[in-house]
Amino acid sequence: MIVLKVSGKTAAQVFRDEAGGHRWQRVPPTEKRGRVHTSTVTVAVMREPEPHQFKLDERDLEWTTCRGSGAGGQHRNVTDSAVQVKHKPSGTMVRCESERSQMQNRVTALALLRARLAEQAEAEREAKVANSRKAQVGSGMRGDKRRTIRQQDNQVNDHLTGRFWRYEDYVKGNW
């Protein structure tokens, strides 16, 4: 996993359409028969909230350190530079080992955790709005109706209250 932080006025606009799967096809210089190699990358674009926008209580965080995985030689094998942070209330866990020092990894992990928790909160808020909208809109089927407007018969029927209006009055707002 690679974490990339981009900042600036147009950063959100530039990365707006980048989330999702990306396919990279190439013919490597060592390929003698000209066969195409395909690689896939999945991208998640998350807005990092400012520290004052999304508060994290230090008591809700559980920090652990360990040695990083992968190549890196002697320094990687003898230092606990990788950091894991767990948000106890949500169970969300972030591991960061991209930097050489533990302190840099702590800062990056905390920023990533804050971004993920903000994303979860936004998704929950959007789900509530979508459910509210769906409850209001209904299924759109014929039996799921609030009002029938019959212009050809000059009649408007409110099915919940049982009231009728003339179409001309309804269009003028006199109801």
C-alpha positions as CSV (number, residue, x, y, z in Angstrom):
1,M,0.0,0.0,0.0
2,I,1.2,3.5,-0.8
3,V,-0.1,6.6,0.9
4,L,0.1,9.8,-1.0
5,K,-0.8,13.2,0.5
6,V,-1.6,15.9,-2.0
7,S,-2.5,19.4,-0.8
8,G,-3.4,22.6,-2.6
9,K,-6.5,24.5,-3.7
10,T,-7.2,22.3,-6.7
11,A,-6.2,18.9,-5.2
12,A,-9.7,17.8,-4.7
13,Q,-10.7,18.7,-8.2
14,V,-7.7,17.0,-9.8
15,F,-8.3,13.7,-7.9
16,R,-12.1,13.8,-8.1
17,D,-12.4,11.1,-10.7
18,E,-9.4,9.0,-9.8
19,A,-11.0,6.6,-7.3
20,G,-11.6,3.0,-8.5
21,G,-9.6,0.4,-10.4
22,H,-6.9,1.5,-12.9
23,R,-5.5,-0.8,-15.5
24,W,-2.0,-0.3,-16.9
25,Q,-1.0,-2.2,-20.0
26,R,2.5,-2.2,-21.3
27,V,5.0,-4.1,-23.4
28,P,8.2,-4.3,-21.2
29,P,11.5,-3.8,-23.0
30,T,12.5,-7.4,-22.0
31,E,9.5,-8.9,-23.8
32,K,10.8,-10.4,-27.1
33,R,7.5,-11.5,-28.5
34,G,5.6,-8.2,-27.9
35,R,3.2,-9.6,-25.4
36,V,1.2,-7.1,-23.4
37,H,1.5,-7.2,-19.6
38,T,-1.4,-5.9,-17.6
39,S,-1.2,-4.5,-14.0
40,T,-4.1,-3.3,-11.9
41,V,-4.1,-0.6,-9.2
42,T,-7.0,0.3,-7.0
43,V,-7.2,3.9,-5.8
44,A,-9.1,5.3,-2.9
45,V,-9.3,9.1,-2.6
46,M,-10.0,10.3,0.9
47,R,-10.2,13.9,2.0
48,E,-8.1,14.4,5.1
49,P,-10.0,16.4,7.7
50,E,-8.3,19.1,9.7
51,P,-7.5,18.1,13.3
52,H,-10.1,20.6,14.5
53,Q,-12.8,19.1,12.2
54,F,-12.5,15.6,13.5
55,K,-11.5,15.2,17.1
56,L,-9.8,12.0,18.3
57,D,-9.5,11.3,22.0
58,E,-6.1,9.9,22.9
59,R,-7.8,7.4,25.3
60,D,-9.6,5.9,22.4
61,L,-6.4,5.0,20.6
62,E,-4.3,1.9,21.1
63,W,-0.8,2.2,19.7
64,T,1.6,-0.7,18.9
65,T,4.9,-0.8,17.2
66,C,6.7,-3.5,15.3
67,R,9.3,-4.1,12.6
68,G,8.4,-3.2,9.1
69,S,8.0,-5.9,6.5
70,G,9.8,-6.1,3.2
71,A,13.3,-5.1,2.0
72,G,15.3,-2.5,3.9
73,G,18.4,-4.1,5.2
74,Q,19.8,-4.0,8.7
75,H,18.0,-0.8,9.8
76,R,14.6,-2.3,8.9
77,N,15.5,-5.6,10.7
78,V,16.5,-4.0,14.1
79,T,14.2,-1.0,14.6
80,D,10.5,-1.0,15.4
81,S,9.6,1.8,13.0
82,A,6.2,0.4,11.8
83,V,3.2,1.7,13.7
84,Q,-0.3,0.3,14.2
85,V,-3.1,2.4,15.7
86,K,-6.5,1.1,16.6
87,H,-9.5,3.2,17.3
88,K,-11.2,1.3,20.1
89,P,-14.8,2.5,19.7
90,S,-15.0,1.7,16.0
91,G,-12.4,-1.1,15.8
92,T,-10.8,0.6,12.8
93,M,-7.1,-0.2,12.6
94,V,-4.3,1.5,10.5
95,R,-0.8,0.3,10.0
96,C,1.9,2.6,8.6
97,E,5.4,1.6,7.8
98,S,6.1,3.8,4.8
99,E,8.5,6.2,6.6
100,R,11.9,5.4,8.1
101,S,11.2,6.8,11.6
102,Q,8.5,5.8,14.1
103,M,7.5,9.4,14.7
104,Q,6.8,10.1,11.0
105,N,4.8,6.8,10.8
106,R,2.8,7.9,13.9
107,V,1.9,11.2,12.2
108,T,1.0,9.5,9.0
109,A,-1.0,6.7,10.7
110,L,-3.0,9.3,12.8
111,A,-3.8,11.3,9.6
112,L,-4.9,8.2,7.8
113,L,-7.0,7.0,10.7
114,R,-8.7,10.4,11.0
115,A,-9.4,10.3,7.2
116,R,-10.9,6.8,7.4
117,L,-13.1,7.7,10.4
118,A,-14.3,10.9,8.7
119,E,-15.1,8.8,5.6
120,Q,-17.1,6.3,7.7
121,A,-19.0,9.2,9.3
122,E,-19.7,10.7,5.9
123,A,-20.9,7.3,4.6
124,E,-23.2,6.9,7.6
125,R,-24.6,10.4,7.1
126,E,-25.2,9.7,3.3
127,A,-26.9,6.4,4.1
128,K,-29.3,8.2,6.5
129,V,-30.1,10.8,3.8
130,A,-30.5,8.0,1.2
131,N,-32.8,6.1,3.5
132,S,-34.8,9.2,4.2
133,R,-35.1,10.0,0.5
134,K,-36.1,6.4,-0.3
135,A,-38.8,6.5,2.4
136,Q,-40.1,9.8,1.0
137,V,-39.9,8.7,-2.6
138,G,-41.1,5.2,-2.2
139,S,-40.7,2.5,-4.8
140,G,-42.3,4.5,-7.6
141,M,-44.8,1.7,-8.3
142,R,-48.5,2.4,-9.1
143,G,-49.8,1.5,-5.7
144,D,-47.2,3.7,-3.9
145,K,-48.8,7.0,-4.6
146,R,-49.4,10.2,-2.7
147,R,-51.2,12.3,-5.3
148,T,-52.7,11.8,-8.7
149,I,-52.9,14.7,-11.2
150,R,-55.2,14.1,-14.1
151,Q,-54.9,17.1,-16.4
152,Q,-57.3,15.7,-19.0
153,D,-60.0,15.4,-16.4
154,N,-59.1,18.7,-14.6
155,Q,-58.7,16.8,-11.4
156,V,-56.1,16.4,-8.6
157,N,-56.5,13.7,-6.0
158,D,-54.5,13.6,-2.7
159,H,-54.7,9.9,-1.7
160,L,-53.6,10.4,1.9
161,T,-56.1,13.0,2.8
162,G,-58.8,12.1,0.3
163,R,-59.0,15.7,-0.9
164,F,-59.7,16.8,-4.6
165,W,-58.8,20.0,-6.4
166,R,-59.4,21.4,-9.8
167,Y,-56.3,21.2,-11.9
168,E,-56.3,24.9,-12.6
169,D,-56.4,25.7,-8.9
170,Y,-53.7,23.2,-8.1
171,V,-51.3,24.6,-10.7
172,K,-51.9,28.2,-9.4
173,G,-51.1,27.0,-5.9
174,N,-54.7,27.5,-4.6
175,W,-54.9,24.4,-2.6
